[in-house]
Amino acid sequence: MAYGYKLVEDRKNRKCTITEKFTDSVIKTFSMDDLQKAKKLYNHLNLGGAFNGNTPTFFLTEIPSYINKVSE
């Protein structure tokens, strides 16, 4: 299992997203203008400033579809 976070840059839509590696849950989305802020948060999360890749759903920007299916 791959725990931790990843930073995905979408240059076409001028945004970058921090997601959990294991669940692909979106933690936060930034515009490309805020790329340095995104990298700072990404490094903070991967250096232990978070939940070891198990972020509670109330922290997420978007809830993954499999979580919605389980709760129904």
FITISE-72617 format. One record per residue (C-alpha): residue number from 1; residue in one letter; x, y, z. Coordinates in steps of 0.02 Angstrom, whole numbers, plus 32768, in hexadecimal, padded with zeros to 4 digits. Example, Ala and Ser with C-alpha at 12.3 -4.5 7.8 and 13.67 -1.06 7.14 Angstrom:
<1,'a',<8267,7F1F,8186>>
<2,'s',<82AC,7FCB,8165>>
END
This chain:
<1,'m',<8000,8000,8000>>
<2,'a',<803C,80AD,7FD6>>
<3,'y',<8019,8125,8063>>
<4,'g',<8039,81DE,805C>>
<5,'y',<8008,8267,7FE6>>
<6,'k',<8028,8298,7F31>>
<7,'l',<8026,833D,7ED6>>
<8,'v',<7FD4,8335,7E2B>>
<9,'e',<7FF3,83C7,7DB6>>
<10,'d',<7F71,83E6,7D2F>>
<11,'r',<7FC2,846C,7CC4>>
<12,'k',<7F38,8467,7C42>>
<13,'n',<7EB4,849F,7CC1>>
<14,'r',<7F34,8504,7D25>>
<15,'k',<7F18,84AA,7DCA>>
<16,'c',<7F73,8432,7E3C>>
<17,'t',<7F27,83B9,7EB7>>
<18,'i',<7F68,8364,7F53>>
<19,'t',<7F1E,82B5,7F65>>
<20,'e',<7F39,821D,7FD3>>
<21,'k',<7F9C,8197,7F78>>
<22,'f',<7F37,8106,7FBF>>
<23,'t',<7E86,8148,7FA5>>
<24,'d',<7E9C,81D4,7F25>>
<25,'s',<7E36,8242,7F9B>>
<26,'v',<7E4B,82FB,7F70>>
<27,'i',<7E95,835A,8002>>
<28,'k',<7EA3,8406,7FB1>>
<29,'t',<7EA4,8453,7F03>>
<30,'f',<7F0D,84EC,7ED8>>
<31,'s',<7F1E,8559,7E3D>>
<32,'m',<7FC6,854E,7DE7>>
<33,'d',<7FE6,85FF,7E25>>
<34,'d',<7FED,85B4,7ED4>>
<35,'l',<805F,8523,7EA6>>
<36,'q',<80DF,8554,7F2B>>
<37,'k',<8056,854E,7FB2>>
<38,'a',<8020,84A4,7F70>>
<39,'k',<80D1,8461,7F78>>
<40,'k',<80E6,84A4,8029>>
<41,'l',<8047,844B,8063>>
<42,'y',<8076,83AD,8004>>
<43,'n',<8120,83A7,8059>>
<44,'h',<80D1,83CB,8102>>
<45,'l',<8057,833A,80ED>>
<46,'n',<80DB,82BF,80B2>>
<47,'l',<8153,82ED,813E>>
<48,'g',<80D6,82B7,81C3>>
<49,'g',<8067,8350,81D5>>
<50,'a',<7FC9,82EE,81B6>>
<51,'f',<7F75,8245,81C9>>
<52,'n',<7FF3,81D1,8174>>
<53,'g',<7F89,81C6,80D8>>
<54,'n',<7EE8,81A3,8137>>
<55,'t',<7E97,824D,8135>>
<56,'p',<7DEA,8255,8187>>
<57,'t',<7D5F,8278,810A>>
<58,'f',<7D30,831D,815E>>
<59,'f',<7DDB,8363,8127>>
<60,'l',<7DC2,8336,8070>>
<61,'t',<7D94,83AC,7FE4>>
<62,'e',<7D3B,8322,7F84>>
<63,'i',<7CF7,827F,7FCB>>
<64,'p',<7D2D,81E6,7F64>>
<65,'s',<7C9D,8188,7F13>>
<66,'y',<7CC4,80E4,7F6C>>
<67,'i',<7CA9,8139,8015>>
<68,'n',<7BFE,8176,7FDE>>
<69,'k',<7BCE,80C6,7FA5>>
<70,'v',<7C02,8078,804B>>
<71,'s',<7B9B,80F4,80B0>>
<72,'e',<7AFB,80D6,804C>>
END
